[in-house]
Amino acid sequence: MHWDFQHIFMYPPISGSTINSVFLSPEFRIIEYALIASILIIGTIYFTLKSEKFPDALRKAVITAFFTSGMFYAIYADTGWSQWMVTDVKHYWGLSTEEKLEKMDGDIYKFAMQAKNKISDDYQIYTTNEYMYYRIQYYLLPLIKRNHAPYLVVIDDDEALYDANKRVLTRGQTVIPDVEPVCVFAKNAYVLKRR
Amino acid sequence: MLTFIAILLPTLLGFLIISILLRHEVETPLGERIALSFPLGSVIITLQIFLLGFMRIPLTLFNTAFPVAIEIIALASWMFWQKIPLVPISPEPGRSLRCELTSFQIHWAKKLLMAGLLIWITAKLISVFVMTGLRPIYSWDAWAEWTAGAKVFFYSHSLLLDAPAQDFFGQSAVHRIIYYPLHNPLLQLWISLWDGTFNEISVKFFSPVYLLSLAVCFYYFAAREMNRIAALMMLIIFLSSPLMSYHATELNCDVVLGTYLLLVAVSFLKSIRGNRPYWTLTGIFATEALFIKEQAFLFVLPLILSATIYLKFNMDKTHARIAMRSFFIPFLAILPWYFFIFYYGLGFEALHDYGYSVMTEIFGDDPNRINTYFTFHPEILTGYLYWFVSLNNFNVILFFFPVLLVMQMRFSKESLHLLLPIACYMLSFIFLYMFTMFFSWFMWGVIFFRNTLTFYPVLCLLTVLLIKNIQQSKATSPLECSNGMKR
């Protein structure tokens, strides 16, 4: 644990896992627990000295601790939210939707758009990258992925090998003869068509 | 602009329906009625679109918008004929936030504090809209499961039902889960039809609108139960959940479902407190929740039980019968969807490609056995305990909720009736992960937060009630709580 103010209020950037949980710095968590405990103790003593019965004093202290710690947490969380917004404004403000997608996905998006211009029917997809497997399908919609389709989309596939001379695509035990390239984006991103 | 019209029309439809339902009621101010409108109207539209698609009517802008236009004209005409006002007459005009901010009787420091809190809330809500507009659809579940379906509907102008049942809605396009209700993708379709193109940013804009509805309804509820400043602070605490804020900029359904569960809870509470038109709204919002995510039935079923118990033991037979009818009739609207999925075998057991590949590893050649395979993993309770005290994602709400629960001297009848569906909903997840093979989802580590997001708004509502009950616990009042504390 690295105790300095910047780290305590450090907020992680948006990532693919943000949709499931937002990291909370352990240092802030400890400060928050300390705040709750302090208010509970001080509040209970204070309200008891003000002639409240102990259970009522404790209840008031709990409610005070709830609102105080809640607002403190809200300042922390919304400061982090503001950082996210400032970062996103720097990255995305003024761009069109297509430019934003290109900024987000880079070559995957560019390749998908090139492939979409060339593919006019169903396609198969070969990749060993799970994210690309689904993301390419998403970008190629409404084109449909199915087996034995006329087009073959190959992207970041460690097992695929295309022999341009023999016009054969080999992928493990699978051998697909008589296929010609219709779009070559990069060495590991291309589209073939069965003849 | 056209995206704005796509959002405005369901709001208008919902508002007219609410104005008619609440025509004899003066408790609900205009702001709250508007906040209820979009959630109410949007599901009506998507249910209609589903029916159109089911009848193989092409899903074009004209075909989807024409029925809505007729409904709006018919409702507006009927309201004009019956002289039903659009703007309700507030019984206590001096109690609005605006009146308090401009009143000379309230200390300037208090007004300054209220104004500061209001500015904070407004800035937060505006920032959610700004963030929505900055990023295209980003989260996996949003684009792979929801938007993929919306895109195929948009480009084909149909629900793609001319295929074997397992290939409905585009052959599990990308990662689409076939038994998921269609509200989310159909609402995206509705917006896209108005835009004339499928824009990855425009289609997201219903999400922050749901958050806005949620925030306004939550605020009005809290303002009735607490003093103004406490209500504003409660709203800030509620909105500060970073997970909820982020979800409101994306197209997942967790916040949307959370909105409907909150609206059900608020409506149910008002019904119990004697506001009879709200029995219909309780039924409507409960029905609509069922078209958002399939797990809503885990809330709706115990709600039906709680409502039935309340009506049987707290109302005379005549009024109970009327209330029951008002509550249950809206459920007829969801029958076509349930008929559809069960007739075609698209229930919970219909796994998609990805589900099959994961479950086949565990169950061999019969992955559907996940639904009948029972196990026992009590260790998840330790996980739940940790997540409740960890302060992750939901401010201090999860931490304080059990504490406030324990500190109740007595539970009011309304709290108990509301606790039943919420407790059953929360416990159903524990049951699922403790006793079935869905335990593997819990071990993934983050499913707890996604589940919690759906009942987080209702938990905040209950927190307000618990705080109010604690504050009033010294009084020797009868079981039923009166409204609000001293302002």
Chai-1 contact restraints between the chains, C-beta under 6 A:
chainA,res_idxA,chainB,res_idxB,connection_type,confidence,min_distance_angstrom,max_distance_angstrom,comment,restraint_id
A,T18,B,Y246,contact,1.0,0.0,6.0,A-B,restraint_1
A,I19,B,S139,contact,1.0,0.0,6.0,A-B,restraint_2
A,N20,B,V446,contact,1.0,0.0,6.0,A-B,restraint_3
A,S21,B,V446,contact,1.0,0.0,6.0,A-B,restraint_4
A,S21,B,F449,contact,1.0,0.0,6.0,A-B,restraint_5
A,V22,B,P242,contact,1.0,0.0,6.0,A-B,restraint_6
A,V22,B,L243,contact,1.0,0.0,6.0,A-B,restraint_7
A,V22,B,N393,contact,1.0,0.0,6.0,A-B,restraint_8
A,L24,B,N392,contact,1.0,0.0,6.0,A-B,restraint_9
A,R29,B,L391,contact,1.0,0.0,6.0,A-B,restraint_10
A,E32,B,L391,contact,1.0,0.0,6.0,A-B,restraint_11
A,R59,B,M407,contact,1.0,0.0,6.0,A-B,restraint_12
A,R59,B,I470,contact,1.0,0.0,6.0,A-B,restraint_13
A,I63,B,I467,contact,1.0,0.0,6.0,A-B,restraint_14
A,F66,B,F400,contact,1.0,0.0,6.0,A-B,restraint_15
A,F67,B,M233,contact,1.0,0.0,6.0,A-B,restraint_16
A,S69,B,V396,contact,1.0,0.0,6.0,A-B,restraint_17
A,G70,B,I237,contact,1.0,0.0,6.0,A-B,restraint_18
A,G70,B,N395,contact,1.0,0.0,6.0,A-B,restraint_19
A,G70,B,V396,contact,1.0,0.0,6.0,A-B,restraint_20
A,Y73,B,N395,contact,1.0,0.0,6.0,A-B,restraint_21
A,Y73,B,V396,contact,1.0,0.0,6.0,A-B,restraint_22
A,A74,B,I236,contact,1.0,0.0,6.0,A-B,restraint_23
A,A74,B,I237,contact,1.0,0.0,6.0,A-B,restraint_24
A,A74,B,S240,contact,1.0,0.0,6.0,A-B,restraint_25
A,A77,B,S240,contact,1.0,0.0,6.0,A-B,restraint_26
A,A77,B,P242,contact,1.0,0.0,6.0,A-B,restraint_27
A,D78,B,S240,contact,1.0,0.0,6.0,A-B,restraint_28
A,W81,B,S245,contact,1.0,0.0,6.0,A-B,restraint_29
A,M85,B,S127,contact,1.0,0.0,6.0,A-B,restraint_30
A,M85,B,M131,contact,1.0,0.0,6.0,A-B,restraint_31
A,D88,B,L134,contact,1.0,0.0,6.0,A-B,restraint_32
A,Y92,B,L134,contact,1.0,0.0,6.0,A-B,restraint_33
A,T97,B,P136,contact,1.0,0.0,6.0,A-B,restraint_34
A,T97,B,N199,contact,1.0,0.0,6.0,A-B,restraint_35
A,T97,B,E200,contact,1.0,0.0,6.0,A-B,restraint_36
A,T97,B,I201,contact,1.0,0.0,6.0,A-B,restraint_37
A,K100,B,P136,contact,1.0,0.0,6.0,A-B,restraint_38
A,L101,B,P136,contact,1.0,0.0,6.0,A-B,restraint_39
A,Y134,B,A144,contact,1.0,0.0,6.0,A-B,restraint_40
A,Y134,B,V174,contact,1.0,0.0,6.0,A-B,restraint_41
A,Y134,B,H175,contact,1.0,0.0,6.0,A-B,restraint_42
A,Q137,B,V174,contact,1.0,0.0,6.0,A-B,restraint_43
A,Y138,B,W143,contact,1.0,0.0,6.0,A-B,restraint_44
A,Y138,B,A148,contact,1.0,0.0,6.0,A-B,restraint_45
A,Y138,B,V174,contact,1.0,0.0,6.0,A-B,restraint_46
A,L141,B,K151,contact,1.0,0.0,6.0,A-B,restraint_47
A,P142,B,V152,contact,1.0,0.0,6.0,A-B,restraint_48
A,P142,B,Y155,contact,1.0,0.0,6.0,A-B,restraint_49
